[in-house]
Amino acid sequence: MIHKLEMFLAVAKEEHFGRAAETLGITQPTLSTGIRQLEEMLGVQLIFRGHRYGGLTPEGQRALVWARQLVSDARTFREEMRAAHHGLSGHVRLAVIPTALTWAAALSARFAEAHPNVRFTILSRTSAEILGMLENLDVDAGLSYLDNEPLGRVVTVPIYRERYVLVCRADSDLAARDRVGWVDLAGRRLCLLTPDMQNRRIINQNFMDAGLTPDAQVESNSTLVLAAHVRQGDWLTILPSEMAEVLTAGGDLCTRPMEGQTATHTVGLVAPYREPHTPVLAALLAEAERLGSGLDSVASTA
């Protein structure tokens, strides 16, 4: 049953039998047979199909919710039994907004030091993509904004508050200033994250609050690309202070605080709300609490 439910989840996610079979490492006929057997077991049709995938039936939509819960419970059960026999081990899949990758490294490094038998896969994704991956069981947890988008039924652990700095070349005229205002960037060559990034939407709001419309000549979903452009010439970018510190190491770039920031935004660990968590995820949530202990916040349920 669990194996067939995983097949069903893969088809619902990929919306294509061939791609779903590929992600599962099985043939398409095997997948189709598994779905038909699941439908026979449940006594309902789950998927509209003719020559191709046609979407979920109303019964399939309801089954999708239960399938996610049952598959998640089965994985938790396996992890619990493995931890009881072998100690804490396994694989954590973590999706992270690009500007929080340095914090993801800090979290995984601290966790790995305490639990050396746990492996990590860390993926860079937008905040919206992270929520979708959590829902689809594609990742175990995410590192994302906690106060800007509806998060759904999740457990959150605040880790840090984002503050923005200007990144410029050390020989830029703005490098001589103690602080830089948003209005000071009018007419400057900007390179910023792409508009689908929550970080970019926050930066846009700061510009608009200062009466400006940001006009980035270069956009990228990679902070490394932004820093590389600043190194190449008279470009400027705006990044969270922790990420900027990593990217400006070496002396040719520098950072200056942005004044007049309209709000700070909290970033933290996001995990599906469930009891119990797998032993590995429970330990990761505890480690995130220790990492974010400087904040006057505790884990909360949204």
C-alpha positions in Angstrom: 0.0 0.0 0.0 2.7 2.5 1.0 4.7 1.8 -2.2 1.6 2.3 -4.3 0.8 5.6 -2.5 4.3 6.8 -3.3 3.5 6.1 -6.9 0.3 8.1 -6.7 2.1 11.0 -5.0 4.8 11.0 -7.8 2.1 11.1 -10.5 0.2 13.9 -8.7 3.4 15.9 -8.4 4.8 15.4 -11.9 1.4 15.4 -13.7 3.0 13.0 -16.1 3.3 9.2 -15.9 6.6 9.1 -17.7 8.3 11.7 -15.5 6.8 10.1 -12.4 8.2 6.7 -13.3 11.6 8.2 -13.9 11.7 9.9 -10.5 10.8 6.6 -8.9 13.3 4.6 -10.9 10.7 2.2 -12.4 9.1 1.6 -15.8 6.0 3.4 -16.9 4.0 0.1 -17.2 5.0 -0.8 -13.6 3.8 2.6 -12.5 0.5 2.4 -14.4 -0.1 -1.1 -13.0 0.6 0.1 -9.4 -1.9 3.0 -9.8 -4.6 0.7 -11.2 -4.0 -1.7 -8.3 -4.3 1.1 -5.8 -7.6 2.2 -7.4 -8.9 -1.3 -7.2 -7.9 -1.6 -3.5 -9.7 1.7 -2.7 -12.7 1.1 -5.0 -12.4 4.6 -6.7 -10.8 6.2 -9.7 -8.0 8.5 -8.6 -6.7 9.9 -11.9 -8.4 10.9 -15.1 -6.5 9.4 -18.0 -6.8 8.6 -21.6 -3.7 8.8 -23.8 -2.1 11.0 -21.1 -2.5 12.3 -17.6 -5.8 14.2 -17.2 -5.6 15.4 -13.6 -6.9 14.0 -10.3 -10.6 13.0 -9.9 -12.4 14.5 -6.9 -11.7 11.3 -5.0 -8.1 11.6 -6.1 -7.9 15.1 -4.6 -9.1 13.8 -1.2 -6.9 10.7 -1.5 -3.8 13.0 -2.0 -4.2 14.5 1.5 -4.4 11.0 3.0 -1.5 9.7 0.9 0.8 12.4 2.0 -0.1 11.7 5.7 0.3 8.0 5.4 3.6 8.1 3.5 4.9 10.6 6.0 3.8 8.4 8.9 5.5 5.4 7.3 8.8 7.3 6.9 8.6 8.5 10.5 8.0 4.9 11.7 11.1 3.6 9.7 13.2 6.5 11.0 12.1 5.8 14.6 12.9 2.1 14.4 16.3 2.8 12.8 17.2 5.4 15.5 16.2 2.9 18.2 18.5 0.3 16.8 21.4 2.2 15.3 21.3 5.7 16.9 20.7 8.9 15.1 21.4 8.5 11.4 19.9 9.1 8.0 19.5 11.8 5.4 18.1 15.4 5.9 16.9 17.2 2.8 16.9 20.9 3.4 15.6 23.6 1.0 16.9 27.1 1.7 16.2 30.6 0.3 19.4 31.8 -1.4 20.1 34.6 1.1 20.1 32.1 4.0 22.6 29.6 2.7 25.3 30.8 5.1 22.9 30.0 8.0 22.1 26.7 6.5 25.8 25.9 6.5 26.1 26.9 10.1 23.1 24.8 11.1 24.2 21.7 9.2 27.8 22.0 10.4 26.7 22.2 14.0 24.3 19.3 13.6 26.9 17.1 11.8 29.4 17.7 14.6 26.9 16.3 17.1 25.5 13.6 14.8 28.2 12.5 12.3 26.0 9.7 10.9 23.5 12.1 9.4 24.0 13.3 5.8 22.6 16.6 4.3 21.4 17.6 0.9 20.9 21.4 0.8 19.0 23.0 -2.1 18.6 26.6 -3.0 15.0 27.5 -3.6 12.5 30.4 -3.4 10.3 30.7 -0.3 7.2 29.6 -2.4 9.0 26.6 -3.8 10.1 25.5 -0.3 6.5 25.4 0.9 5.5 23.3 -2.1 8.4 20.9 -1.5 7.4 20.5 2.1 3.8 19.7 1.2 4.9 17.2 -1.4 7.4 15.5 1.0 10.3 16.4 -1.3 12.3 17.9 1.5 12.3 17.4 5.3 12.6 21.0 6.3 13.3 24.5 4.9 15.0 27.7 5.9 12.8 30.6 4.8 11.0 33.7 5.8 8.6 33.3 8.7 6.6 36.5 8.6 5.9 37.4 5.0 4.0 34.6 3.3 1.2 32.3 4.6 3.1 29.2 5.7 0.2 26.8 6.3 0.3 24.2 9.1 4.0 24.0 9.9 6.3 24.2 12.9 8.7 27.2 12.8 11.9 28.0 14.7 13.2 31.6 14.3 16.9 31.8 13.8 17.8 35.4 12.8 16.4 38.7 11.6 17.5 39.9 8.2 19.2 43.3 7.9 20.3 44.7 4.5 23.6 46.2 3.4 24.8 47.7 0.2 27.6 45.8 -1.5 30.0 47.9 -3.6 33.6 48.0 -4.7 36.1 49.3 -2.2 36.9 52.1 -4.6 33.3 53.2 -5.0 32.3 56.7 -3.8 29.6 55.0 -1.6 32.3 53.1 0.2 33.4 56.3 1.9 30.0 56.7 3.6 29.1 55.3 7.0 25.5 54.5 5.9 23.7 54.6 2.6 20.1 55.7 2.0 17.8 54.0 -0.5 17.4 57.4 -2.3 21.2 57.4 -2.8 20.8 54.5 -5.2 18.6 56.4 -7.7 20.1 56.1 -11.2 22.8 53.7 -10.1 23.6 50.4 -11.8 21.8 47.8 -9.7 22.0 44.0 -9.9 19.4 42.3 -7.7 17.8 38.9 -7.1 15.0 38.0 -9.5 11.4 39.2 -8.7 10.2 35.7 -7.7 12.5 35.8 -4.7 10.9 37.0 -1.5 14.2 38.9 -0.7 13.7 41.0 -3.9 10.1 41.8 -3.0 11.3 43.1 0.4 14.0 45.2 -1.2 11.4 46.6 -3.7 9.2 47.6 -0.8 12.0 49.5 0.8 12.7 51.3 -2.5 9.0 52.2 -2.9 8.8 53.4 0.7 11.6 55.8 -0.2 9.7 57.0 -3.3 11.7 55.1 -5.9 11.0 52.3 -8.3 14.1 49.9 -8.4 15.4 49.3 -11.9 17.9 46.4 -11.9 19.8 46.0 -15.1 20.9 42.5 -14.1 18.8 40.0 -12.2 19.8 36.6 -11.0 18.7 33.9 -8.5 22.3 33.5 -7.4 23.9 35.8 -4.9 27.3 34.7 -6.2 26.4 36.2 -9.7 25.4 39.5 -8.0 28.7 39.7 -6.2 30.6 38.8 -9.3 29.0 41.7 -11.2 29.9 44.2 -8.4 33.5 43.0 -8.8 33.4 43.6 -12.5 32.6 47.2 -12.5 30.4 50.0 -11.2 27.6 47.7 -10.1 25.8 47.8 -6.8 23.7 45.1 -5.0 21.8 44.8 -1.7 22.0 41.7 0.4 21.4 40.5 3.9 24.4 41.3 6.1 25.5 37.7 6.8 25.5 36.7 3.2 27.3 39.9 2.2 30.1 39.2 4.7 30.8 35.9 3.1 30.7 37.2 -0.5 32.9 40.3 0.2 35.7 38.4 1.9 39.0 39.3 0.2 39.0 43.1 0.5 38.0 44.2 -3.1 34.4 44.6 -2.0 32.9 46.3 1.0 29.5 46.6 2.7 27.7 49.7 4.0 24.5 49.5 6.2 21.3 50.6 4.5 19.5 53.3 6.5 15.7 53.7 6.7 14.8 50.0 6.4 11.1 49.8 6.9 11.1 46.5 8.7 13.3 43.5 9.7 12.2 40.0 8.6 12.7 36.8 10.5 14.2 33.8 8.9 14.1 30.3 10.4 13.6 26.6 10.1 10.2 25.4 8.7 9.1 21.8 9.1 5.7 20.1 8.6 3.5 20.1 11.6 3.2 16.6 12.9 3.7 14.5 16.1 5.9 12.8 16.5 8.7 14.2 14.2 11.3 11.7 13.0 14.2 11.6 15.6 16.5 13.3 13.1 14.1 16.2 12.4 13.3 16.6 16.1 17.1 16.9 16.7 17.4 19.4 13.9 14.6 21.6 15.3 16.4 21.5 18.7 19.6 22.5 17.0 17.9 25.4 15.2 16.5 26.6 18.5 20.1 26.7 19.9 21.3 28.5 16.8 18.6 31.1 17.1 18.8 31.4 20.9 19.8 35.1 20.5 16.3 35.9 19.4 13.6 36.4 22.0 11.5 33.8 20.4 10.8 30.1 20.7 9.5 27.5 18.3 5.9 28.2 17.3 3.1 26.5 15.4 1.6 28.4 12.5 
